[in-house]
Amino acid sequence: MAGLGEQEAGPARINRMAIVFFFNRKKKEPKRLAKAQPTATQKRSSFRMPVEFDVSFTLRGRPGRRHAVANDLSAGGLRLISDEDFLPGSVLELDFVLPDAFLAELKVEKEVYEQTPFGLRPETLKVQPPPFHPMQMNATVLATFFVPSEKALAHGMKFVEVESSMQDELQRFIHLWQLHYLRSRQTP
């Protein structure tokens, strides 16, 4: 008889057979947010806003200021409603002020730092955003079509030669407008 810690020698007996399969799971890749990509039917890669405002413009190479109404604003361009017809590729110098009436009821969080005996301490305040600066941008005409309800021509415009300060102000407007829109849809 074998003692503790010793094994008995003898034939090995297998009563049951088990087959085990090991599968290697593929690691899940983190989901990436897809940027809006232009397609054959949708050529825009930026969010469009149905906002309407007045625009003064000058057609390059032609003297005189004219007035029109803009709508469907995005970071890349706008739709200009006018009674004038422009050839595709025409460049207009646009002057406008973005609508800011909605800012009166909008509060955003702003983090400020206060110097205390214990060092700088962050504090979050709710403040009203400042009004928008006047915009001066150039845009080229991409397409023109007739709008029966307006009885006027609509021009699809793309911003060109945009200064970074104007692009920043446009992005700020779009962000605040979206924030206002989302907050106003929520029920209290």
C-alpha positions in Angstrom: 0.0 0.0 0.0 1.3 3.4 -0.8 1.7 6.1 1.7 0.7 9.7 1.5 2.4 11.7 -1.1 3.1 8.6 -3.2 1.3 7.5 -6.3 0.3 4.0 -7.1 1.7 2.6 -10.2 -0.8 0.9 -12.4 -2.8 1.1 -15.6 -4.6 4.4 -16.2 -8.3 4.2 -16.6 -10.4 6.7 -18.5 -14.0 6.4 -17.8 -15.2 9.5 -19.6 -13.7 11.4 -22.5 -14.0 15.2 -22.6 -13.0 17.4 -25.5 -12.5 21.1 -24.8 -12.3 23.8 -27.4 -10.8 27.1 -26.7 -11.9 30.1 -28.8 -9.9 33.3 -29.1 -12.3 36.2 -29.0 -11.4 39.2 -31.1 -11.0 42.4 -29.2 -13.8 44.8 -29.9 -12.5 48.0 -31.5 -13.8 51.1 -29.9 -16.6 52.7 -31.9 -15.5 55.8 -33.7 -17.9 58.7 -34.3 -18.4 59.0 -38.0 -18.0 62.5 -39.5 -20.7 63.4 -41.9 -19.5 62.3 -45.3 -20.7 63.7 -48.6 -22.6 61.3 -50.8 -24.0 61.5 -54.2 -27.3 62.9 -52.9 -25.9 64.8 -49.9 -22.8 67.0 -50.6 -22.7 68.7 -47.2 -20.3 67.7 -44.5 -21.5 70.3 -41.9 -24.7 70.7 -39.9 -27.2 73.0 -41.6 -29.4 75.3 -39.5 -32.7 76.7 -40.7 -32.0 80.2 -39.5 -32.9 83.4 -41.5 -31.1 86.8 -41.5 -30.5 89.8 -43.7 -27.3 90.0 -45.8 -25.7 92.9 -47.7 -23.5 91.8 -50.5 -21.3 93.1 -53.4 -20.7 91.0 -56.5 -16.9 91.1 -57.2 -16.2 93.3 -60.2 -19.5 95.1 -60.0 -20.0 98.3 -57.9 -22.9 98.8 -55.5 -24.3 97.1 -52.4 -27.4 94.9 -52.6 -29.6 93.2 -50.0 -30.8 89.6 -49.7 -31.9 87.1 -47.1 -29.8 84.1 -46.1 -31.0 80.8 -44.6 -29.8 77.2 -44.2 -26.6 78.4 -42.7 -23.7 75.9 -42.0 -20.0 76.2 -41.3 -19.3 75.7 -45.0 -21.8 78.1 -46.6 -25.4 79.3 -46.8 -28.4 79.7 -49.1 -28.9 83.2 -50.3 -32.5 84.3 -51.4 -32.3 87.1 -53.9 -34.1 88.5 -57.0 -30.8 88.5 -58.9 -29.3 85.7 -60.9 -25.7 84.8 -60.5 -23.5 82.6 -62.6 -22.0 79.6 -60.9 -18.5 80.5 -59.7 -19.4 84.1 -59.1 -17.8 85.5 -55.8 -19.9 87.7 -53.5 -18.6 89.7 -50.6 -21.1 89.2 -47.8 -21.7 91.4 -44.8 -24.1 90.2 -42.1 -24.8 90.0 -38.4 -25.8 86.6 -37.0 -29.2 86.7 -35.2 -28.7 86.8 -31.4 -32.1 87.3 -29.9 -32.0 83.7 -28.5 -29.0 84.5 -26.4 -31.2 86.5 -23.9 -32.7 83.2 -22.6 -29.5 81.1 -22.9 -27.0 80.6 -20.1 -23.8 78.7 -20.5 -21.4 77.4 -17.9 -18.1 79.3 -17.6 -15.3 78.2 -15.4 -13.4 81.0 -13.6 -10.5 80.7 -11.1 -10.5 82.7 -7.9 -7.3 83.3 -5.9 -7.7 82.1 -2.3 -5.1 81.7 0.5 -5.1 78.0 -0.5 -4.3 78.7 -4.2 -6.4 79.0 -7.3 -9.9 77.5 -6.9 -12.2 76.8 -9.8 -15.8 78.0 -9.8 -18.5 77.4 -12.3 -20.7 80.3 -13.2 -23.8 80.4 -15.5 -23.4 83.4 -17.8 -25.1 84.8 -20.9 -22.9 84.5 -24.0 -21.7 87.8 -25.6 -23.4 88.9 -28.8 -21.9 87.9 -32.1 -19.5 90.1 -34.1 -20.4 91.4 -37.5 -19.4 88.9 -40.2 -17.5 89.8 -43.4 -17.0 86.7 -45.6 -16.6 85.8 -49.3 -18.7 83.1 -50.9 -18.8 81.6 -54.3 -22.1 80.5 -56.0 -22.4 76.8 -56.5 -25.9 76.4 -57.8 -29.0 78.6 -58.5 -32.6 77.5 -58.5 -36.0 79.1 -58.4 -38.1 79.0 -55.1 -41.8 79.3 -56.0 -42.9 80.0 -52.5 -40.5 83.0 -52.3 -40.9 84.0 -55.9 -37.2 84.5 -55.9 -33.9 82.8 -56.8 -32.0 80.8 -54.2 -28.2 80.5 -54.5 -26.2 77.7 -52.8 -23.1 79.5 -51.6 -19.8 78.1 -50.3 -17.6 80.2 -48.0 -14.2 80.9 -49.5 -11.1 82.7 -48.2 -12.4 82.6 -44.7 -10.4 84.3 -41.9 -10.0 82.1 -38.8 -11.7 84.7 -36.6 -14.8 84.6 -38.8 -14.8 80.8 -38.9 -14.5 80.7 -35.1 -17.4 83.2 -34.7 -19.5 81.1 -37.1 -18.7 77.9 -35.2 -19.6 79.6 -31.9 -23.0 80.7 -33.3 -23.7 77.2 -34.6 -22.8 75.6 -31.2 -24.9 78.1 -29.2 -27.9 77.8 -31.6 -27.8 74.0 -31.3 -27.6 74.3 -27.5 -30.5 76.6 -27.4 -32.5 74.4 -29.8 -31.9 71.3 -27.7 -32.7 73.0 -24.4 -35.9 74.5 -25.8 -37.2 71.1 -26.9 -37.0 69.7 -23.4 -40.0 69.9 -21.2 -39.4 71.4 -17.7 
